[in-house]
Amino acid sequence: MHGKASVSDKGAILLGECVACDSFDDARPLRVVTHAHYDHLTGLQQSLKKSKAVIMTAATKDLLEAMRGRWSLTNSNVKTLDYEEPLIFEDERLTLYFADHILGTAQVLVEDAEGTRILYTSDFRLPKTPIINADVLVMEATYGNPFQVRPFEDVVENALVSLVKRSLKREPVYIFGYHGKLQEVMQILRNARVNAPFIVPEKVFRLSEICKRHGMKLGKYLLSSEEEAQSMVQKRDSFVAFYHMNSRRYIAKDAFRISVSGWEFSSPRRQIGDHEHLIALSDHSDFKGLLQYVEESRPKLVITDNYRNGAAKTLAKQIEKRLKIPAKPLPE
């Protein structure tokens, strides 16, 4: 089983003989992009030039094209797959499965000629992510420490909505988060009938258009450069503005601000400044969710992703201790 999967020093998740996920590997003819977050796009330009096929969901392709600048997906080797649509390559069968993370995220299953099932979860969140049975399981380890548990996850959305509604009665609200999560927050607020105008900068606008095209309910939003939006900002009207987390250092420092982050385990909402709160909205499973996935997938071997941000070494030790399943962090 140890030879069926690995993680390279450059972050490629290697499945079977032919597949590399989320980083380029020059020995693998197939490259899978599981989703449109930057830590899963390593070496994409090399893959577009050298791989036999670069595989992703249609939503991920659309998001990457909207983000482009650096990413040009006009190459003929880009292939989109629907969830559960198999691709046969040589003696292996590749299938993408839904993962609840950002729009378009996919788990990757490779079945080899011997019938071994080799699965990479990518980033995921339970309970909406289907748990796939696997012989060898490669999994994310973002919240791989036992203390990284959020027992309050079922009340986080309500905490977000109530804070926004209460604050809008007095002033505009600025929300900071990462791409994908911002659109999730927009949908949560619209579903909760927050009807205040939404204002977004250009890149958030482009990505939101893709999310709407693929079925997310975001309602109407204004581009921040539009005259109507600029007038609202100057008058401090009632609106909700959405900016990437990297903008937090210099956007609306004197306004009411909400940052959404999964790196919070003490409470669903916490005040972190005179005019700023943190909402513990995560698009990753916590430690208990990671263990649940392993337990229900029933693998013979687990490999934890030790290349990306997380606690792969600790998670591997805990899987062996609690579930009695061999587990190894890679790369070492």
RAUR-V366988 format. One record per run of one state. SS is the DSSP state (2 for helix, 1 for strand, 0 for the rest). FROM is the first residue (numbers start at 1). TO is the last residue. Records with the same first field share a line. If there is no record, write none. Layout:
BEGIN
SS->FROM-TO, FROM-TO
END
This chain:
BEGIN
0->1-4, 8-12, 16-18, 22-29, 33-37, 41-43, 51-52, 57-57, 68-77, 81-86, 90-91, 99-105, 112-116, 121-135, 140-152, 169-172, 178-180, 192-196, 201-201, 214-220, 224-226, 236-238, 248-255, 261-268, 274-275, 280-286, 298-300, 306-311, 324-325, 331-332
1->5-7, 13-15, 19-21, 30-32, 53-56, 78-80, 87-89, 92-98, 106-111, 117-120, 136-139, 173-177, 197-200, 221-223, 239-244, 256-260, 269-273, 276-279, 301-305, 326-330
2->38-40, 44-50, 58-67, 153-168, 181-191, 202-213, 227-235, 245-247, 287-297, 312-323
END
